[in-house]
Amino acid sequence: MFISFEGIDFCGKSTQIKLLHQYLENRGNIVKIIREPGGTEISEQVRTILLSKKNNLMTLETEILLFSASRSQLVREKLRPYLDKGYYVISDRFHDSTTAYQGYGRGIPFDTVKHIHQISIGDTIPSITFLIDIPVDEAARRMGFISNTELDRIEVSKKTFFENVRNGYLEMARNEERFRVINGLLSIESIHEKIVTEIDNYEKGKI
């Protein structure tokens, strides 16, 4: 089963991924966690380039192509082989991040984004995508606990950018059945319980 987690920065994805990982392993499943961008030796090198604030002259075209190149390597080197072996794969971001950040956020035409997805991932689509949704003001509040030197090139973007990204995510969730929108303002425990319920129902064929 292929499960992805999405949301604007500081929504709490990483915490929920760790909890779901533990839950699935406790059931006896083999679970692999991957992250985007990154996940392979080549993809991690691309990640460094993408997130470095030294690269603030990076063009929109370069950005989307680098994200997708990293993803293409990850899909073929790790993700598809894991799924072929029957593993559960949890991805910290996947192609929906590119649609949200580079499409809705940066304004790259959606036909272009879709075409790049076809090349980079083909038909490798998550079974379920959890969108941990929080207001942009809450993300900014959480960001305030982190020094500016620790923030990456994407995280220091302006509020209007993140508003566009969040609205993009919510629009995608309305249009695609695989999305499950979770209120990221709930307690960590409540969010985890909702995620587990959705996974269990999916596996039982209830939804």
Buried (B, 14 or more C-beta within 10 A) or exposed (E): BBBBBBBBBBBBBBEBBEBBBEBBEEEEEEBBBBBBBBBBEBBBBBBEBBBEEEBEEBEEEEBBBBBBBBBBBBBBBBBBEBBEEEBBBBBBBBBBBBBBBBBBBBEBEEEEBEEBBEEBBEEBBBBBBBBBBBBBEBBEEBBEEEEEEEBBBBBEBEEEBBBBBBBBBBEBBEEEEBBBBBEBBBEEEEBBEBBBEBBEEBEEEEE
